[in-house]
Amino acid sequence: MATPEHLEKIKADIDAKILGGEKKHFLEFHFINNTQFAQDFIDFISCLEPLSPRAGHDIIKRLGGLQGEERSTYDQIVQILCELVIAKKFIDSYPPEQGYIYKWEPTDKAKTNPEFMIIGKEWRLLVEVKAPSLIDYDTKNRAAEMQLPSRLPGMKEWMTSMAGKEPALPLDNKVKDYLVSAEEKFASFNDIEIPTYGLLFICWGERMFEGVAPLSNEGCGLLKDRSFYEINGEKVRFPHVSGVIVTQHQFFIQQMLAERPPFPHLSSLAYGEYWAYNSPTNPVFCDNIYASLRLPSEFNQVLQTVAAGESLDPMGNIVDTVFWLHRPDSFTQRTREDKVGRNDPCPCGSSSKYKKCCGRS
């Protein structure tokens, strides 16, 4: 429990680093008005500081350096807050009172470091958290009639031939870069007596399938046999990454900062409860079949994940193609409105007559 003196020190740090800058800060509304987000943030920093000295101070300093109203600044703030959400979940699930040790931004053989490390009696876990900037990607998706979540061979050409224009392409190179970075960081830690697992979190927006498909699509996924990522003709594997968890926390945090909680029981920095009534879509665990150490099921139970391909919600499943039905100029909308004779070529693009294809029903 933080002492009143400790809390006052944290608030003074916030006043100096976040509210004391020359430019506006995206979080100043919350700290000036002492919103629920501000209270949750201060509570978490007060819990974090005893576990990892100066970690809380460094987080406030990082946030304080992100002044101004540029979109890139906002994205960096969301990235830091995603890190806090994931860290808080682990601290709540593996409390220090039970002997778990936390190290913030740990290093070993190299200067590169993951977000944090947890050391238990029987394992050590390295955690890396990423939150991609999605504003440009979302803008392209909104303007497109179709979307390709992963680079399945030949799918782009097929979709283009159907609609007469290219679909919105996947953000798979960004996901690949996250894996490459995580592999480098996790590989820099020496082996010890207990197993060391590496876990990458990718905090996505509402449409998690955009992050899941590039990882786990059997035809091209980065963690699968037919991965699209090659160097000199050889598939690139990530043996130190035990798995990847894709979540919606970027979307949750953005809604929280706008004072629009997406779910009534979800607080500002909460990871969430996913087996309750009216809960969000479960985070998705993307297994790495080439990992030297596969992630124990214990972590997936604690984090309430479902395996890639097993989600009942399309938002979290492996999706090959997306056709946006609600857009008035979309291919699917046009084919509905066009009058097609029974003996005319089917508008879906097949070589069959309409009556023997989509018109059979």
TORTORTOR-460572 format. One record per residue (C-alpha): x negated, z, y; residue number from 0. Coordinates in steps of 0.1 Angstrom, whole numbers. Each point is the difference from the previous one (the first is absolute). Example, Ala and Ser with C-alpha at 12.3 -4.5 7.8 and 13.67 -1.06 7.14 Angstrom:
<recs>
-123,78,-45,0 $
-14,-7,34,1 $
</recs>
This chain:
<recs>
0,0,0,0 $
-15,-10,33,1 $
-5,27,26,2 $
15,-4,35,3 $
-35,-4,14,4 $
-7,-29,-25,5 $
33,-17,10,6 $
-8,3,37,7 $
-34,-16,-6,8 $
16,-30,-18,9 $
25,-4,29,10 $
-28,1,25,11 $
-19,-26,-20,12 $
31,-22,1,13 $
4,5,37,14 $
-36,-10,7,15 $
-4,-29,-25,16 $
35,-16,-2,17 $
18,10,32,18 $
-30,2,23,19 $
-11,-37,-2,20 $
2,-24,29,21 $
24,-24,-18,22 $
34,6,-17,23 $
0,11,-36,24 $
25,-10,-26,25 $
4,36,-11,26 $
3,17,34,27 $
38,0,-1,28 $
-1,21,-31,29 $
-26,26,11,30 $
15,3,35,31 $
35,6,-14,32 $
-11,20,-31,33 $
20,-22,-23,34 $
2,6,-38,35 $
-29,-24,-5,36 $
-22,20,24,37 $
9,32,-18,38 $
-7,-14,-34,39 $
-33,-15,12,40 $
-12,33,14,41 $
10,19,-31,42 $
-19,-25,-22,43 $
-31,1,21,44 $
0,38,-1,45 $
2,-1,-38,46 $
-27,-27,-3,47 $
-27,17,22,48 $
-7,29,-24,49 $
-3,-24,-29,50 $
-24,-24,17,51 $
-16,15,31,52 $
3,-23,31,53 $
21,-25,-19,54 $
30,8,21,55 $
-21,-2,32,56 $
-13,-34,-10,57 $
35,-13,-7,58 $
11,10,34,59 $
-31,-16,15,60 $
7,-32,-18,61 $
36,-1,12,62 $
-11,9,35,63 $
-24,-30,1,64 $
30,-23,-6,65 $
13,-3,36,66 $
21,-28,14,67 $
31,-19,-10,68 $
-15,-29,-19,69 $
15,-8,-34,70 $
-34,3,-17,71 $
-2,36,14,72 $
33,9,-15,73 $
-10,-14,-34,74 $
-31,21,0,75 $
21,31,7,76 $
23,-8,-28,77 $
-30,-4,-23,78 $
-12,35,8,79 $
35,15,-5,80 $
3,-17,-34,81 $
-33,17,-10,82 $
15,34,10,83 $
32,-6,-20,84 $
-19,-8,-31,85 $
-24,29,5,86 $
29,24,6,87 $
16,-10,-32,88 $
-31,8,-20,89 $
-6,33,17,90 $
36,10,-7,91 $
-3,-11,-37,92 $
-35,13,-6,93 $
-3,31,22,94 $
-34,15,8,95 $
14,33,-11,96 $
-1,-13,-36,97 $
-37,-9,3,98 $
1,-36,12,99 $
-27,-10,25,100 $
5,-25,28,101 $
-27,-20,18,102 $
10,-22,29,103 $
-19,-34,3,104 $
-25,10,-27,105 $
-32,-20,-6,106 $
-25,-2,-29,107 $
-25,-28,-7,108 $
11,-21,30,109 $
14,5,35,110 $
33,-16,-9,111 $
27,25,-8,112 $
36,3,-11,113 $
26,20,20,114 $
-3,31,-21,115 $
-10,14,-33,116 $
17,27,-22,117 $
-20,19,-26,118 $
18,17,-28,119 $
-12,18,-31,120 $
4,-31,-22,121 $
-2,-29,23,122 $
-11,-13,34,123 $
22,-24,20,124 $
-12,-23,28,125 $
29,-12,23,126 $
-1,-30,23,127 $
30,-8,23,128 $
8,-33,17,129 $
28,-11,23,130 $
-1,-37,8,131 $
11,-13,34,132 $
32,-19,-9,133 $
14,-11,34,134 $
-13,-36,-1,135 $
8,-2,-37,136 $
36,12,5,137 $
4,-24,29,138 $
-10,-30,-22,139 $
23,12,-27,140 $
30,3,23,141 $
-6,-36,12,142 $
-3,-14,-35,143 $
28,-11,-23,144 $
-20,11,-31,145 $
-27,24,-8,146 $
-28,-1,-27,147 $
-11,36,-7,148 $
-29,-10,-22,149 $
-20,-32,-6,150 $
14,-12,-33,151 $
-16,-34,-8,152 $
22,-29,11,153 $
27,22,15,154 $
-8,-8,36,155 $
3,-37,-7,156 $
32,4,-20,157 $
17,20,28,158 $
-12,-24,26,159 $
14,-30,-19,160 $
34,18,-3,161 $
4,10,36,162 $
-21,-26,18,163 $
-22,27,17,164 $
-25,25,-11,165 $
10,36,-10,166 $
-15,31,17,167 $
-32,7,-19,168 $
-11,33,-15,169 $
-23,26,16,170 $
-20,1,-32,171 $
-35,-5,16,172 $
6,33,20,173 $
9,17,-33,174 $
-31,-14,-16,175 $
-22,13,29,176 $
15,35,-6,177 $
-9,-2,-36,178 $
-36,-12,7,179 $
-5,28,26,180 $
15,27,-24,181 $
-22,-12,-28,182 $
-31,3,21,183 $
9,35,12,184 $
9,13,-34,185 $
-30,-15,-17,186 $
-23,19,24,187 $
7,33,-17,188 $
-22,12,-28,189 $
14,9,-34,190 $
4,37,-6,191 $
11,21,-30,192 $
37,-6,7,193 $
16,-34,3,194 $
3,-15,35,195 $
31,-21,7,196 $
4,-24,30,197 $
35,-4,14,198 $
9,-25,28,199 $
32,4,20,200 $
14,-29,19,201 $
27,12,24,202 $
22,-31,6,203 $
32,-6,19,204 $
35,0,-15,205 $
-6,-31,-22,206 $
-25,15,-25,207 $
2,-30,-22,208 $
-23,-18,25,209 $
-28,25,-9,210 $
9,3,-37,211 $
1,-37,-9,212 $
-36,-8,11,213 $
-12,28,-22,214 $
21,-2,-32,215 $
15,-35,-3,216 $
-10,-11,-35,217 $
-8,-35,12,218 $
-24,9,28,219 $
-1,37,7,220 $
-33,15,10,221 $
2,27,-27,222 $
10,-25,-27,223 $
-17,-24,-24,224 $
8,-30,22,225 $
-11,14,33,226 $
-3,-25,28,227 $
-32,16,13,228 $
-32,-16,-14,229 $
-36,-2,10,230 $
-20,-29,-14,231 $
27,-6,-25,232 $
1,36,-13,233 $
30,22,4,234 $
-8,31,21,235 $
9,33,-15,236 $
2,35,16,237 $
-12,24,-27,238 $
-1,31,23,239 $
36,-4,12,240 $
22,18,-25,241 $
31,-14,16,242 $
19,-8,32,243 $
32,16,13,244 $
21,-20,24,245 $
24,20,22,246 $
24,-5,29,247 $
-16,27,22,248 $
-10,-24,28,249 $
37,-8,4,250 $
10,37,-2,251 $
-26,11,26,252 $
11,-28,24,253 $
36,11,-3,254 $
-10,37,5,255 $
-20,-7,31,256 $
30,-19,14,257 $
22,31,-8,258 $
20,-20,-26,259 $
-5,18,-33,260 $
7,-25,-28,261 $
12,27,-24,262 $
16,33,9,263 $
-23,21,-22,264 $
-32,-17,10,265 $
-21,20,26,266 $
-27,-14,23,267 $
-31,3,-22,268 $
18,5,-33,269 $
-10,-22,-30,270 $
36,1,-12,271 $
21,8,-30,272 $
9,-31,-20,273 $
21,12,-29,274 $
27,16,22,275 $
33,-15,10,276 $
-1,-25,29,277 $
-38,0,-1,278 $
-24,-29,9,279 $
-14,-25,-25,280 $
-27,17,-22,281 $
-37,-8,9,282 $
-13,-26,-24,283 $
-31,6,-22,284 $
-21,-31,-7,285 $
-21,7,-30,286 $
-35,-15,-2,287 $
-6,-11,-36,288 $
-37,-5,8,289 $
-6,35,13,290 $
-28,19,-17,291 $
23,31,2,292 $
38,-5,0,293 $
20,23,22,294 $
15,29,-20,295 $
38,1,-1,296 $
-1,34,17,297 $
-6,-15,34,298 $
28,-26,-4,299 $
24,28,-9,300 $
-11,21,31,301 $
3,-30,23,302 $
33,-11,-15,303 $
-11,-36,-6,304 $
15,-27,-21,305 $
-22,-26,-18,306 $
-2,-35,16,307 $
27,-22,-15,308 $
22,29,-9,309 $
17,9,34,310 $
38,-4,0,311 $
-2,-9,37,312 $
-12,-35,9,313 $
-17,15,30,314 $
-26,15,-24,315 $
-1,-25,-27,316 $
-22,-30,-8,317 $
16,-29,17,318 $
-11,-36,-5,319 $
20,-17,28,320 $
24,10,28,321 $
27,-21,15,322 $
17,14,31,323 $
37,-6,-4,324 $
11,15,33,325 $
-19,-24,22,326 $
23,-27,14,327 $
-26,-28,-3,328 $
-13,10,-34,329 $
-2,-25,-29,330 $
25,21,-20,331 $
25,1,29,332 $
-3,-38,5,333 $
6,-8,-36,334 $
31,22,0,335 $
14,-18,31,336 $
-9,-36,-11,337 $
28,-17,-20,338 $
-15,-10,-33,339 $
18,-24,-24,340 $
0,8,-37,341 $
-21,-30,-8,342 $
-24,4,29,343 $
-35,13,-5,344 $
-1,38,0,345 $
-12,14,34,346 $
-22,26,-18,347 $
-26,-27,-5,348 $
4,-7,-37,349 $
4,-35,-13,350 $
34,8,-16,351 $
34,-8,13,352 $
18,28,19,353 $
27,3,-27,354 $
-26,6,-27,355 $
-21,24,21,356 $
11,25,27,357 $
36,-14,-1,358 $
7,9,-36,359 $
15,33,10,360 $
</recs>
